[in-house]
Amino acid sequence: MTNTLKRKPMDATLAFRIIGGLFFAYLFFGFMLVPCLDTLTSIFTTKDANGNVDPFAVIRFFLAGNMGKYVLNSLKLAVLLVITVNVVGISIVLLTEYFDIKGAKILRLGYMTTMIYSGVALVTGYMFLYAGDGIMTTALKDAFPEMNTSWFSGFNAVLFTMTFACTSNHMLFLRNAIRGIDYNTVEAARNMGASPFKVLFKVVFPTLLPTLFSLTVMTFITGLCAMSAPTLLGYDSINPEIVRLAGSSTADEAFPQARAALLSIILAMFTIILLTVLSRYERKGHYLSVSKTKAKLQKQKITNPVANVLAHIYAYVLFIIYMTPVVMIIIFSFRSWESVKARKLSSGSWTLLNFFGSQDYQYTASSGKIKVREGAISGMFSNKDTISGIQTSFVLSVIAAALACAIVVIACNYIFKHKKKGAVLEYALLFPWLLPTILICYSYRIFFNSDSVWYVFNQNLYYEDRVRILIVLAYMVVKLPFSLRMIKASFYAIDDELEDAAKNLGSGPLKTFIRVKLPIILPSVLAVFALNFNALFTEYDMSATFNSTNGRTYAMVIQSMVQDEGLSYTNLNASGRRCASTVFIMVVSGLILYLVYGVGARDLSERLAIKERRRKRLEKLKKTFAGKDKKAEAEG
């Protein structure tokens, strides 16, 4: 009797696993690990004037030169930003969620405006108010002629701008933490005679410590890796210097690439240390025990009349600071280009020229002749550069956000099926969180700016149109950790019994995933896609690193409106387009946030109730019109 070995044919699931495993290995080693290791090794492979490798040349230059200034400046900004952002962020959440302040709903909307415009759009918005030719500075200059119009620049301007820009995390996370406090504990402390402020410091704040610690670490990293505000407001910090060195050459200065690499590694070290500390703190589980039955938090009245008045004044002063740039930008986006350029509200008519259409510019030449420049005053949707930037950012952001979500969905399905092997995959996808964005982008720009990278078929990805591929890859890699954390949480909502039932009915793994699992997690996936797109559409840090003729994104176009305004007759309406661009970003971001946190946050019962109300409203309208028709027929 002979035994014959029969090979089991490879099914589609096994083939899919092998292809997926190879793809993830290619993604991790090729676009996460290898470029960053190349950046690290470049620090120790610099050559001296004789062509000999000098591994400590960059470090000696760092210690003897002024490179340390950029690190100290970034640390200074990060430390002070932690203080100012926490003070403002905690206070606006308390004013709208904990204390009984009149007009809290309106105040909340004002404080949350930084969620619909951020980055370069927010910085240019504050510059539109406070820069040398800004609205407020111009008005103050008219009142005080000897005033220094350059007051809004450097460290103070960066700290002021970023303080209000970075409180959006407090409005998202700390607000939810406060709303989740058990009111029974607050009421018990009040019944024991504790004052409202004593309850706040002794009962409420200990509950919020884990959230506050996380927000502090996030704020510190944000200040350390700041890019748009220091670049536009003129402050020497690490990230702008890295971008500057990345575009330099040895003909201009000594080993610029290695110096940029060293600054990137320093940022990475700070980030890794902070994330490690945060993880250890979270594992300790600093939580406050509460009663078994939670009571909804009720707002606390400030019983002291003086403190109550001061709290209201402080709340509305902050509201004015938050809302003034938004209101002014919206108003000026509908004013004539002369009014926008002069930063003064004239009595002229309202216009849509900053958004649509173009206008000729007439001027008198030195010869005395009147000349005309056709289309010199153009709107946002009529300007070639602006349209190109919007299209580039839109397409690249959609592709990158979609790829990040698709990769994470497939990865999460594998992680939940294979616990041990899935852990390795999960850590690989979280790897980009350990590194600053600027390090990843700088590594891409230098490593793939070559014809000798074999696993991308020896193609220079930084050359001409191929830089867009590089931008998509960077966008996607940077968004993988966030997408993983959000989408993985949605997989816990999948009941294992549903998958078992599908298997019993003869459904294969792939069909079960598409027909059973995907519909359950799809709302969360779409929400993550929307948030990723929102963040990438006006992203500045990566755009500045990859900035080139073929990779000019919307953020870089907005920056150029600030830099090039008034330099030639072809860019007369730069400020008007900048205001219109900011309004456009607000509308897009606001719509996405509404779809995610408004429509997307509704549960099934709420959606059914809304659908029922719409049905009843429609029936009422039909009956009204039917009654009118019958009445008209009777009268006729």
PAZAKOL-52233 format. One record per residue (C-alpha): residue in one letter; x, y, z. Coordinates in steps of 0.5 Angstrom, whole numbers, padded with zeros to 4 digits, always signed. Last residue first. Example, Ala and Ser with C-alpha at 12.3 -4.5 7.8 and 13.67 -1.06 7.14 Angstrom:
residues 2
S+0027-0002+0014;A+0025-0009+0016;
This chain:
residues 636
G-0126+0157-0018;E-0127+0158-0011;A-0128+0151-0010;E-0122+0149-0014;A-0118+0154-0010;K-0120+0151-0004;K-0119+0144-0006;D-0112+0146-0008;K-0110+0150-0002;G-0113+0144+0002;A-0108+0139-0002;F-0102+0144+0000;T-0103+0144+0007;K-0104+0136+0007;K-0098+0135+0003;L-0094+0140+0008;K-0097+0136+0014;E-0095+0130+0011;L-0088+0132+0010;R-0087+0135+0017;K-0089+0128+0019;R-0084+0124+0015;R-0079+0129+0017;R-0081+0128+0025;E-0080+0120+0023;K-0073+0121+0020;I-0071+0125+0026;A-0074+0119+0031;L-0070+0114+0027;R-0064+0117+0027;E-0064+0119+0034;S-0066+0111+0036;L-0060+0109+0031;D-0055+0113+0035;R-0053+0120+0033;A-0045+0121+0033;G-0045+0121+0025;V-0050+0127+0024;G-0047+0132+0029;Y-0039+0129+0031;V-0037+0127+0024;L-0042+0130+0019;Y-0041+0136+0023;L-0034+0136+0023;I-0034+0135+0016;L-0038+0141+0014;G-0034+0145+0019;S-0028+0143+0016;V-0030+0145+0009;V-0034+0152+0011;M-0028+0154+0015;I-0023+0152+0010;F-0027+0156+0005;V-0027+0162+0010;T-0019+0162+0010;S-0019+0162+0003;A-0023+0168+0002;C-0019+0172+0007;R-0013+0169+0003;R-0016+0171-0003;G-0017+0178-0001;S-0010+0179+0002;A-0007+0177-0005;N-0011+0181-0009;L-0005+0185-0012;N-0001+0179-0014;T+0000+0181-0022;Y+0002+0188-0020;S+0008+0185-0017;L+0011+0185-0010;G+0005+0187-0007;E+0003+0181-0003;D+0009+0175-0004;Q+0010+0173+0003;V+0003+0173+0005;M+0000+0170-0001;S+0006+0165-0001;Q+0003+0162+0005;I-0004+0161+0003;V-0001+0157-0003;M+0004+0153+0001;A-0002+0151+0005;Y-0006+0149-0001;T+0000+0144-0004;R+0005+0146-0008;G+0008+0139-0010;N+0010+0140-0018;T+0014+0146-0017;S+0017+0144-0010;N+0015+0144-0003;F+0016+0137+0000;T+0019+0140+0007;A+0014+0145+0007;S+0008+0141+0005;M+0010+0136+0011;D+0009+0142+0016;Y+0003+0145+0013;E-0003+0141+0013;T-0009+0144+0010;F-0012+0138+0007;L-0009+0133+0011;A-0012+0135+0018;N-0019+0135+0015;F-0018+0129+0010;N-0016+0125+0017;L-0022+0127+0020;A-0026+0125+0014;F-0023+0118+0014;V-0024+0117+0021;A-0031+0119+0021;L-0032+0114+0015;V-0028+0108+0018;S-0033+0109+0024;P-0039+0109+0020;L-0036+0103+0017;I-0035+0099+0023;I-0042+0095+0023;P-0042+0095+0015;L-0035+0092+0015;K-0036+0086+0019;V-0042+0082+0016;R-0042+0083+0009;I-0035+0084+0007;F-0032+0081+0013;T-0036+0075+0012;K-0035+0074+0005;L-0027+0074+0006;P-0028+0069+0011;G-0032+0064+0008;S-0040+0064+0009;G-0043+0057+0009;L-0049+0059+0014;N-0045+0056+0020;K-0039+0061+0018;A-0044+0067+0018;A-0047+0065+0025;D-0040+0064+0028;E-0038+0072+0025;L-0045+0074+0028;E-0043+0071+0035;D-0037+0074+0035;D-0041+0081+0036;I-0037+0087+0033;A-0037+0093+0038;Y-0030+0091+0039;F-0028+0093+0032;S-0030+0100+0033;A-0024+0101+0038;K-0019+0099+0033;I-0022+0104+0028;M-0020+0110+0032;R-0013+0107+0035;L-0011+0105+0028;S-0013+0111+0024;F-0009+0115+0029;P-0003+0111+0028;L-0003+0110+0021;K-0004+0118+0019;V+0003+0119+0019;V+0004+0114+0014;M-0001+0116+0009;Y+0001+0123+0009;A+0008+0121+0008;L+0006+0116+0002;V+0002+0121-0001;I+0007+0126-0001;L+0012+0122-0004;I+0007+0120-0009;R+0006+0127-0011;V+0014+0128-0011;R+0013+0124-0017;D+0011+0130-0021;E+0018+0133-0022;Y+0023+0129-0018;Y+0023+0127-0011;L+0021+0120-0012;N+0027+0119-0016;Q+0026+0112-0019;N+0031+0106-0018;F+0025+0101-0018;V+0022+0103-0011;Y+0025+0097-0008;W+0032+0099-0011;V+0033+0106-0008;S+0039+0108-0013;D+0036+0114-0017;S+0036+0119-0011;N+0032+0124-0008;F+0028+0118-0004;F+0033+0118+0002;I+0033+0126+0003;R+0026+0128+0002;Y+0023+0121+0005;S+0028+0122+0011;Y+0026+0130+0012;C+0018+0127+0012;I+0019+0122+0017;L+0024+0127+0021;I+0019+0133+0021;T+0013+0128+0023;P+0016+0127+0029;L+0018+0120+0031;L+0015+0115+0036;W+0008+0116+0033;P+0010+0113+0026;F+0012+0106+0030;L+0004+0105+0031;L+0003+0101+0025;A+0009+0097+0027;Y+0007+0096+0034;E+0000+0093+0031;L+0003+0088+0027;V+0007+0085+0032;A+0001+0085+0037;G-0003+0081+0031;K+0002+0075+0031;K+0000+0074+0038;K-0007+0076+0038;H-0009+0073+0031;K-0016+0074+0029;F-0017+0081+0032;I-0010+0083+0029;Y-0012+0081+0022;N-0019+0085+0022;C-0015+0091+0025;A-0010+0090+0019;I-0015+0090+0014;V-0018+0096+0017;V-0012+0100+0018;I-0009+0099+0011;A-0016+0101+0008;C-0016+0107+0013;A-0009+0109+0011;L-0011+0108+0004;A-0017+0113+0004;A-0014+0118+0008;A-0008+0118+0003;I-0012+0118-0003;V-0017+0124-0001;S-0011+0128+0002;L-0007+0128-0005;V-0013+0129-0009;F-0016+0135-0005;S-0009+0138-0003;T-0007+0138-0011;Q-0014+0141-0013;I-0014+0146-0008;G-0006+0148-0010;S-0008+0148-0017;I-0014+0153-0016;T-0010+0158-0012;D-0004+0158-0017;K-0009+0159-0023;N-0013+0164-0019;S-0021+0165-0021;F-0023+0160-0015;M-0020+0165-0010;G-0021+0171-0014;S-0017+0175-0019;I-0014+0183-0019;A-0009+0183-0024;G-0014+0180-0029;E-0012+0184-0035;R-0006+0189-0033;V-0008+0196-0036;K-0004+0202-0037;I-0005+0210-0037;K+0001+0214-0040;G+0004+0219-0036;S+0011+0216-0037;S+0012+0213-0030;A+0006+0209-0031;T-0001+0211-0029;Y-0005+0205-0027;Q-0011+0201-0029;Y-0012+0194-0026;D-0017+0189-0029;Q-0022+0185-0025;S-0023+0177-0024;G-0028+0173-0022;F-0030+0169-0016;F-0028+0168-0009;N-0025+0175-0007;L-0029+0178-0013;L-0036+0176-0009;T-0037+0184-0007;W-0040+0188-0002;S-0041+0196-0003;G-0036+0201-0001;S-0037+0204+0006;S-0030+0203+0008;L-0028+0198+0013;K-0020+0199+0013;R-0014+0194+0012;A-0012+0198+0007;K-0011+0192+0002;V-0017+0189+0004;S-0021+0196+0003;E-0017+0196-0004;W-0019+0189-0006;S-0026+0190-0005;R-0030+0187+0001;F-0033+0180+0002;S-0027+0176+0005;F-0026+0182+0009;I-0033+0181+0013;I-0031+0173+0014;I-0024+0175+0016;M-0026+0180+0021;V-0031+0175+0024;V-0026+0169+0025;P-0020+0174+0027;T-0025+0177+0033;M-0028+0171+0035;Y-0023+0167+0039;I-0020+0174+0043;I-0027+0176+0044;F-0029+0170+0047;L-0023+0170+0051;V-0026+0177+0054;Y-0033+0174+0054;A-0030+0169+0059;Y-0026+0173+0063;I-0032+0178+0064;H-0036+0173+0066;A-0031+0170+0071;L-0030+0177+0074;V-0037+0178+0075;N-0038+0171+0079;A-0032+0172+0083;V-0035+0179+0085;P-0042+0176+0087;N-0039+0170+0091;T-0044+0164+0090;I-0041+0162+0083;K-0047+0157+0081;Q-0044+0150+0079;K-0047+0146+0073;Q-0050+0140+0074;L-0046+0133+0073;K-0051+0127+0071;A-0051+0122+0076;K-0048+0116+0076;T-0050+0109+0079;K-0045+0105+0082;S-0042+0111+0086;V-0035+0113+0084;S-0028+0111+0085;L-0022+0116+0082;Y-0017+0114+0077;H-0010+0114+0076;G-0009+0107+0073;K-0001+0106+0073;R-0001+0104+0066;E-0003+0111+0064;Y+0003+0114+0067;R+0008+0109+0064;S+0005+0110+0057;L+0006+0118+0058;V+0013+0117+0060;T+0014+0113+0054;L+0011+0118+0050;L+0015+0124+0053;I+0022+0120+0052;I+0020+0118+0045;T+0018+0125+0043;F+0024+0128+0046;M+0029+0123+0042;A+0025+0124+0036;L+0026+0132+0036;I+0034+0130+0038;I+0034+0126+0032;S+0031+0131+0027;L+0036+0136+0030;L+0042+0131+0028;A+0039+0130+0021;A+0038+0137+0019;R+0046+0138+0021;A+0047+0132+0017;Q+0044+0135+0011;P+0047+0142+0012;F+0054+0139+0012;A+0058+0146+0012;E+0054+0152+0009;D+0052+0154+0002;A+0056+0150-0003;T+0055+0144+0002;S+0047+0145+0000;S+0041+0148+0003;G+0034+0145+0002;A+0034+0141+0008;L+0037+0146+0012;R+0031+0151+0011;V+0027+0145+0013;I+0031+0143+0019;E+0031+0150+0021;P+0024+0151+0021;N+0023+0145+0025;I+0028+0147+0030;S+0026+0154+0032;D+0028+0161+0030;Y+0022+0165+0031;G+0020+0169+0025;L+0012+0170+0025;L+0011+0166+0019;T+0016+0160+0020;P+0015+0160+0028;A+0007+0159+0027;S+0007+0154+0021;M+0012+0149+0024;A+0012+0147+0032;C+0015+0141+0034;L+0017+0143+0041;G+0010+0146+0042;T+0006+0141+0039;I+0010+0136+0043;F+0009+0140+0050;T+0002+0140+0048;M+0001+0133+0047;V+0005+0132+0054;T+0000+0137+0057;L-0006+0134+0054;S-0004+0127+0057;F-0003+0129+0064;L-0010+0133+0064;T-0013+0127+0062;P-0010+0123+0067;L-0011+0128+0072;L-0019+0130+0071;T-0021+0126+0077;P-0016+0129+0081;F-0019+0136+0079;V-0026+0135+0080;V-0026+0133+0088;K-0021+0137+0092;F-0019+0143+0087;L-0026+0144+0084;V-0030+0142+0091;K-0025+0147+0094;F-0028+0152+0089;P-0035+0151+0090;S-0034+0151+0097;A-0034+0145+0102;G-0040+0145+0107;M-0040+0137+0108;N-0047+0138+0103;R-0042+0141+0098;A-0037+0135+0098;A-0043+0130+0097;E-0046+0134+0091;V-0039+0133+0088;T-0039+0126+0089;N-0046+0125+0087;Y-0045+0129+0080;D-0041+0123+0077;I-0036+0126+0072;G-0037+0124+0065;R-0038+0131+0063;I-0032+0133+0066;A-0028+0128+0062;N-0032+0130+0055;R-0030+0137+0056;L-0022+0135+0057;F-0022+0131+0051;L-0025+0135+0045;M-0025+0143+0048;H-0018+0141+0051;N-0016+0139+0045;S-0018+0145+0041;T-0014+0149+0046;C-0008+0149+0041;A-0010+0155+0037;F-0011+0160+0043;T-0004+0159+0046;M-0001+0158+0039;T-0002+0165+0037;F+0000+0168+0044;L+0006+0164+0044;V+0008+0165+0037;A+0007+0173+0037;N+0011+0173+0044;F+0017+0169+0041;G+0018+0173+0034;S+0013+0178+0031;F+0007+0182+0033;W+0010+0188+0036;S+0013+0190+0029;T+0008+0196+0028;N+0012+0200+0034;M+0007+0205+0036;E+0009+0213+0035;P+0003+0214+0031;F-0002+0212+0037;A-0009+0213+0035;D-0008+0211+0027;K-0002+0206+0029;L-0008+0203+0034;A-0012+0202+0028;T-0007+0200+0023;T-0005+0195+0029;M-0012+0192+0030;I-0013+0191+0022;G-0006+0188+0020;D+0000+0192+0017;G+0005+0191+0022;A+0002+0184+0024;Y-0004+0184+0029;L-0011+0182+0025;F-0009+0179+0019;M-0003+0176+0022;Y-0008+0173+0027;G-0012+0170+0021;T-0005+0168+0017;V-0003+0164+0024;L-0010+0160+0023;A-0010+0159+0016;V-0003+0156+0017;G-0005+0151+0022;S-0012+0151+0024;Y-0019+0153+0022;I-0025+0149+0024;M-0023+0147+0030;T-0020+0153+0032;T-0027+0156+0032;M-0029+0152+0039;Y-0028+0157+0044;G-0033+0161+0040;L-0038+0156+0039;R-0037+0154+0047;L-0038+0162+0049;I-0045+0162+0045;K-0047+0156+0049;A-0045+0159+0055;G-0049+0165+0055;K-0049+0166+0062;I-0044+0162+0066;D-0046+0157+0071;F-0040+0153+0072;Y-0038+0146+0070;E-0038+0146+0062;T-0038+0152+0059;L-0033+0156+0064;L-0030+0150+0066;V-0028+0148+0059;I-0025+0155+0058;S-0021+0155+0064;I-0018+0149+0063;G-0016+0151+0056;V-0013+0158+0058;V-0009+0155+0064;N-0007+0149+0060;V-0005+0153+0054;T-0001+0158+0058;I+0003+0153+0062;V+0004+0148+0057;L+0006+0153+0052;L+0011+0156+0057;V+0015+0149+0057;A+0014+0148+0049;L+0016+0155+0047;K+0023+0155+0051;L+0024+0148+0049;S+0024+0150+0042;N+0028+0156+0043;L+0033+0151+0047;V+0033+0147+0041;Y+0034+0152+0036;K+0040+0156+0040;G+0044+0149+0040;M+0045+0150+0033;N+0049+0156+0034;G+0056+0153+0034;A+0061+0150+0038;L+0056+0144+0041;F+0053+0143+0035;F+0059+0143+0030;R+0062+0138+0035;I+0056+0134+0034;V+0057+0135+0026;A+0064+0133+0026;F+0063+0127+0031;P+0063+0121+0025;D+0069+0125+0021;V+0069+0121+0015;N+0075+0123+0010;G+0074+0127+0004;N+0080+0132+0006;A+0075+0138+0008;D+0072+0133+0013;K+0067+0128+0011;T+0060+0126+0014;T+0058+0119+0016;F+0056+0120+0023;I+0050+0124+0022;S+0048+0120+0016;T+0047+0114+0020;L+0041+0117+0023;T+0038+0119+0017;D+0039+0112+0014;L+0036+0109+0020;C+0029+0114+0018;P+0029+0112+0011;V+0030+0104+0013;L+0025+0104+0018;M+0018+0107+0016;F+0018+0107+0008;G+0021+0101+0006;F+0022+0097+0012;F+0014+0098+0015;L+0011+0098+0008;Y+0015+0092+0005;A+0013+0088+0011;F+0006+0090+0011;F+0006+0089+0003;L+0009+0082+0004;G+0004+0080+0010;G-0002+0082+0005;I+0000+0078+0000;I+0001+0072+0004;R-0005+0073+0008;F-0009+0074+0001;A-0006+0068-0002;L-0009+0064+0005;T-0016+0067+0004;A-0016+0065-0003;D-0015+0058-0003;M-0008+0055-0004;P-0009+0048-0006;K-0008+0042-0001;R-0002+0038-0004;K-0004+0031-0004;L+0002+0026-0001;T+0000+0019-0004;N+0002+0013+0001;T+0003+0007-0002;M+0000+0000+0000;
